[in-house]
Amino acid sequence: MKKSINEKVQEFLDEIMMIDDEKFKILQILREIVFANYPKTEERIMYGGIMFSFEEDFGGLFIRKNHISFEFINGFTMNDPKKLLEGTGKYRRHLKIKNLADIENKEVDFFVKQAKLKI
C-alpha cells in the first residue's frame, strides 16, 4: 500500500506499525479496499482515527483495544442480508475487524462498495 498523501494519516499509520503489526496490516488492507473502490477518496485524521471522504464523509477506521472498527456514517441504509453490521444508533453502523480473516468473513468490500452510494 502506498503511503498516505496526508501527513497526519501517515504519522498515525507509522505509529500503529511500531505498536501493533497485525493492526497495521489490517488497516493497510482496509485502506486498499477503500481506494480500490474509490481512488479519489481523501483521508484525514478525525475523532482519533482515519476518516474517509469523497465529496462527503462516508466512513472511517478506528483502533480499539481488541479490534479495528470500520464505521459507516449512513450504515443504517446499507443492504446487510447476513446482519454483519453492528450498532443501534440512528445512522452509523460498524464492522468489528479482529483479525485478517474478518476482512473477508465480514464482507468489508461488499459494504465499502455501498458506502459512497449512501451519502
Buried (B, 14 or more C-beta within 10 A) or exposed (E): EEEBEBEEBBEBBEEBBEEBEEBBBBBBBBBEBBBEBBEEBBBBBBEEBBBBBBEEBBBBBBBEEEBBBBBBBBBBBBEBEEEBBEBEEEEBBBBBBBEEEBBEEBBBBBBBBBBBEBB
